[in-house]
Amino acid sequence: MEFSLTIVSDLDTVLDNTRGILWTIFFNRLFGPITPKNDYFLGVPYPKVVGATALEDLINSEATSMVKSLTDSPLSQDAAVFKSSIAIKFYERDRHAVCWETWTLRVNVINNRRYPAAPGERHDLDAYREVFENNLMEICDVVDAHKSHIPAITSMETSPFPYRILRQDSSGNSGTASVEYVATTDAGDVIVQSAAANTGVYGEEILRNGYNFIKKMLSE
Amino acid sequence: MSSYQEALKRQTKSAASRQSEKLTQIVQNFFAKAAHMIVQSRSSGTNSTHSAKASKWFNISLEDSDIPKEDLKLWKGKDIFSFQPLIIEVYLDLRDLTSDQTLILKGHRNAVNVSKSGKKSEIVLERWLLEFDLTSFDSENVELPLIYKRVIVQFRVLFTFLKLLPAFKLHENLMKDRMSGNSPLKVSSRVLDGSRSITSKGRIGLSKKILKSETDDHLKGKKFDPILTPVGALRCSLSYRKNCNFLLNDNETLLSSHFISMESQTQHIPQQPATSPVDNPKRANSLRITSVLNQSSSPSRDFSPARRTARTMSNTSVQPFKVGSMAASPPPSSRQTSERKNSTGTKPIPVTGGSKSNSSASLAALLRSQRNSFGTNDSASMLTGVSLPKSVVSSSLGSYPNSLPAGIPEHVLVSSGSSGTPKFLSSFGSKLHRGSTTSRNNSLEGNTGPNLISNPMLKKTKRSGSDSSAFSTVFSDMEPGSGLYVDDEIGDFVKMLDSKPDLRFASLSPQNSNSSADPLNRFQSLRDHHNMFGDNLSASLIQYNNPFRKGSYSSVVESRSDSSSSAYRQGASEFSASLPMGHSHHDISSTPLKEGTTADLISESVEPGEPYESHHSPFRSTSSHGALQFGSLKPGPGSASVAPLSTLAYAQMHKDDNGTDISSTPIPSHEAMVQKVKSAISSSRRNSRVGNLPPNVQDFRGLSSSVPTHVPHEPRRLYGIDKQIASTGTSSATPSGFKDHKLVVHSQFNEHAIADDDDEDDDGDELHSSSKKYGHHDDEDEELLFAMSDMVFANKYAHN
């Protein structure tokens, strides 16, 4: 199953915006016993999980890296809108190569450093808030409507299914795409690897690398 | 049978029974958990840390439930097939609202005064329905772990979704207010038995649309995906108000903000030369008086069921709005001419003379007593009425969307009609000054304010793009000392009223000499626009005691220019009629005044619309609301902003000695008339109506105390106790109840499936369901493990 959302934000809010969306998706996919809590983006509450520090770090690092890459790219200083995408993939527990769900977040970042909004009119924040809220609603609708494709839950871990966060920056230049990926073990460990690679190559390789690492860790 | 077979049989049986037992537990906990989650997200309870007893069912750990076990006992039994639908109502609790607070619902374009304190005990925001639907099931899907997984997902979604609803936002805001200060409002929830009918007596139910002007549906629904089990389907659905932007305003704030916004809207009033401070107070006085009149008369109105809400609203908030409008629009000249001369000030004219409303004498006495008790009335009290509930307008006016409920003027009158007027005015003025900087962008004002929008007079003003300059000049010139003048005038007026109750108009007429040329010219020019009224004015003067004779209205209008009394009457009628209609003050002057006094208009359920042009007809049901009655002013050509009739009348009574134009309204006696009418109306209303005083009438302690307050005991009786609520309405009496919950299930979960909120409902007897002790799962962890164990083992090879 593939779902996609569009995030609209500006440079100042994109980090929290993306974090909120990522967290909401994970909240709905962390099927293990959890204690919920709330966090807010522009006043809109989104759910989080208490105690999922690894996931928290992962989400933070991913979102931060994305923003950083957007702003650091020399080609994009004059662009009005930065575009990027982040994907979350969930895999089957037993068959790691089988991805049963993909969430693609298309992130559009208004370059408000280059084109700042008029101080008197901060309607853009309202727009971001509205888009954020709509995204949350969309997630709710989607998650509620599609339950049959979720594999059987066979463990009591917080996250019974391994997941991956993929990031791709395209500041109008597909050639400079860089990919970072994170793979999680069954125990919830996080492995972060960054590799500049073609989009066509990273999948299997990274997966293999990732799981090798996992095996290594598990055997220790 | 061999022992092996027997053993197998037993095992199968026990396995099956285990399965069914687990399914039962899943269903039970579905109800319990969902109710828990919904109620908890809307509860004002303390944020307790997760206790050991936190429910971990469905892999989501919630704090201890706030729901009393009693409420959920229906869904704790073993017989899941007899589970009734579980309804959770989330409502805004208004029971702690004090009389000086007004509840407003802010819409896209306007805001509406929702409920006078005490009138409605609560407003239903959401209604959740949980049910185990026996008609849908999936006999192939017997895998409990699969079902459990789906419920897990469901609760994840529910948790996320609960926080995105407007009621949650309202709840959060109110919680913040409660922490920081004192907020009488809170969001609460209750659990109801879905098999019982639901009534919304004494409260604003879910199906009641508050912002009547907004065309799209005020409700939205959400249906969660049903979770199919072998024996039934677990369904969760919701119906909720889209707009929960309820704001609480002190009447003071309301008044000032409205006043300011009205000021900004009364642009049609031509720039007046610096009006004397005296004029302003007078105008304000007249405004207040008018509101008093309206106030008193509104209670006596009988609203048709369709207008109930409007009536409630108009009764409630009648407030400053009118003050503002009146203050802004009335022609200063008229005011300064006749009013100045009339020493009686802005006393409302008991237009009714005697038939319907209280005698002017009584009104005058009332006002006097109020005046004495008024004390240092800050502009708050005067301004409270500003927030004219738009809903009142729209609902009451029906086809005349611009008419303002009579309630508006009432408030205005109320504030002005007391001895505190002088101080009132001064504070009023100062309030304006203060407010001008702060409340300009007040939400009330933003969309032209609730009253502003609904006030046709203001609307006209706004449309005409006139400046609030006239208004602002009026008020900006108000000085603390100006109040004194007003006070004297009011007192004089009261005396005058007392002395000649029936001849008020006559006595006033000679005094109506428009000293200012400009207002008169203006008035005359206005009159040109309203030819129809010209002929009957004089006739109406004579017949002012006759209620609502066709054609007399206009005559009253006509006479306005002739005499202060006529002006009063005219003003009063215009005020009552015009408020909702956004007539400019010019229009006010020319608006055909219903035959008889305004008090008549207001005190009886007379249809004001008759003499008017056809589009004024909506005021037929002005019964009981001064506001309603005031709605029928015809929108004049005008640019003139809505001239507060009372102001006009007042101006007429107390003519401005220095001849400066207070406003552009050229009707000298208009305000006087208006005020008279309004005072009559308000007095009659006060005496006749129970408990319809607007919340901001606190200043008029004398006034309020004289009116028996009607304690709405019914709503409390109905809703004070959950059980009672649950049992409200015998099933036989309410066909739309949950007798057939299937109907509810299959239809969009909405109000239609539930007993109409406005329906009269039989009071149900107490919950008669046997209160057997249901099994109660104390050890939830054990249950959880059991459920999970099934999942883990059974799904090793299972596919979904």
Chai-1 contact restraints between the chains, C-beta under 6 A:
chainA,res_idxA,chainB,res_idxB,connection_type,confidence,min_distance_angstrom,max_distance_angstrom,comment,restraint_id
A,N28,B,R156,contact,1.0,0.0,6.0,A-B,restraint_1
A,F31,B,I152,contact,1.0,0.0,6.0,A-B,restraint_2
A,P33,B,K56,contact,1.0,0.0,6.0,A-B,restraint_3
A,P33,B,N59,contact,1.0,0.0,6.0,A-B,restraint_4
A,T35,B,S61,contact,1.0,0.0,6.0,A-B,restraint_5
A,P36,B,F159,contact,1.0,0.0,6.0,A-B,restraint_6
A,P45,B,K163,contact,1.0,0.0,6.0,A-B,restraint_7
A,P47,B,F159,contact,1.0,0.0,6.0,A-B,restraint_8
A,P47,B,T160,contact,1.0,0.0,6.0,A-B,restraint_9
A,L136,B,L164,contact,1.0,0.0,6.0,A-B,restraint_10
A,C140,B,V157,contact,1.0,0.0,6.0,A-B,restraint_11
A,C140,B,T160,contact,1.0,0.0,6.0,A-B,restraint_12
A,C140,B,F161,contact,1.0,0.0,6.0,A-B,restraint_13
A,V143,B,V157,contact,1.0,0.0,6.0,A-B,restraint_14
A,D144,B,V157,contact,1.0,0.0,6.0,A-B,restraint_15
A,D144,B,F224,contact,1.0,0.0,6.0,A-B,restraint_16
A,D144,B,D225,contact,1.0,0.0,6.0,A-B,restraint_17
A,A145,B,D225,contact,1.0,0.0,6.0,A-B,restraint_18
A,K147,B,R150,contact,1.0,0.0,6.0,A-B,restraint_19
A,K147,B,V153,contact,1.0,0.0,6.0,A-B,restraint_20
A,S148,B,N800,contact,1.0,0.0,6.0,A-B,restraint_21
A,A152,B,N795,contact,1.0,0.0,6.0,A-B,restraint_22
A,A152,B,A798,contact,1.0,0.0,6.0,A-B,restraint_23
A,I153,B,K149,contact,1.0,0.0,6.0,A-B,restraint_24
A,I153,B,M791,contact,1.0,0.0,6.0,A-B,restraint_25
A,T154,B,V792,contact,1.0,0.0,6.0,A-B,restraint_26
A,T154,B,N795,contact,1.0,0.0,6.0,A-B,restraint_27
